[in-house]
Amino acid sequence: MTVRVRFAWWLCGMFLALGAGLCGLGVWLWATAGSDPGLSALIPGLIVLAFGAAYVRMPYFVLAPGRLTVPIMRGSRAETALDPRARLDASGTRLTMTVGRRTTASLPVYRSMARRADWDRLRALLDDQDHSDAR
């Protein structure tokens, strides 16, 4: 089972709105004050706008058998190994992993940053998996 959870719409919208605002400011500054002040707002605006557009389709995290990958992170935190005996729970504000009686809440994903439909699908999948394991 591999589950891709995308970024929340509010996060995508925030980057798109901020980028569009900076681009608008850059165009206005270019028209009124010249190219140097205009470019100093337009270039960061285009970069933020590109991040917003990328976040619309880019996964926030990918849960695959034995690992959790968060593409926007780098280094050792980008991928977390999951114990094969672990039980995952998405009912709270973040994804947790329980091995035996010990709960590890260090998985670096939060419900508020995930798209609601994707998080609900993940939660239902994990609940179904728990019920099938209990049988």
N, C-alpha and C positions, 0 to 999 in steps of 0.2 A: 504494500500500500504506500503510494507516494502522494502526498498532499501538498499542493502549492497554495499558499495564503498570500493574497495581494495586500498592498498598502490601503489604508482607510481612505475613503473619498475626501474627508476633511483635510487630510495631509496633502493629497494631490492638489486639491483646490487651493490650499494655502500657498503652496509653491507657485502654482499657475497665476494666482492673483498678485502675489508679490512680484513675480517676474514681469507680468504685464504692467503693473504700476511703475516699476523701475524703467521698463522700456518706454512707457509714455512720458515719464519724467525726462529720460534721455533725449527723446525726440523734441520735447518742448525746450529743454536746455540748448540743444543743438540749434534750434530755430531762433532762439532769443539771445543766447550768450556765446555761441560759437561751437566749433566741433570738439574742442578739448573737454569742456564740462559736460557736453552731451555724451561723448564716448565714455566718460567716467561713470555714467549711470546706465548707458545703453548696454555696454558689454556685460557687467554683472547681471543686468536684467535678463539678457539672453541666456546666460548660464543658469540662473534660477528658473527661468521658463523651461529650459531643456530638462532640468531635474524634475520639474512638475510633470512634464510630458512623459518622461521615463517612468516615473512612479505610478502612472496610470496602469501600465502593463507589467512592470517589473514585480517579481514576487518579494514580499516582505520576508518570508521564510519558506523553506521547503522541508517537510518532514518525510523522511524516507526510512525504510527499515534499518535500524541501527545508527541513524545519524539525523541531526538537525542542522540545517545549513541556513545562515542568514547572509545573503549576498552583499548587503551594504556594509557589513563588518569586514575587517581585514585581520590577518594574522590568526593566532590560535583561537580567538573568540568567534571566528566566522563559522566554524564547524564544531559541533558538540557530539561526542560519541554517546549513544544511548545503550544502557545495559539491556541485553536481550530479555532479562526477567523484569524489567521496569514496567510500571503501569503509568501511563500518561493521563493527565487530567487537565481539561480546558474549561472547567466550570467556574473558576475564579477570574481574577483580573490578569493572570498570566498563566502560561503553560507550566505545569509542574510535573516532576518525575518522582515516583515513589518506588523504592527498591526495598522490599521487606517492610519494616515498620518505619523506615527513615524517609522523610520527605525532603527532596532537594528542590528548592525554589529558585535555583540559579539559572534556569533556562532563559535566555535573553530575548524573550518575545512577550509582548503585552497585547491584551485584547483591544485596548483603545487605539492601537496603531494598525490593527488588522481590519480588513473589510468585513462588515457584519455577516454577510452571507457566507463568506469563506470560513470565518471562525465558527459559525453555527454548523456548517457542514463538517468541520474538523471535530467539533464537540460531539455531534451525532455519531460520527465514525468511531471515535474513541469510546463512547458509551456502548455502541453495538459490540465493539471488540471486548469490552469488559464483561458484558453479559454472555458472550460466547465463550470466554475464558472460564467463567464461573460454572458452566455446565459440565 
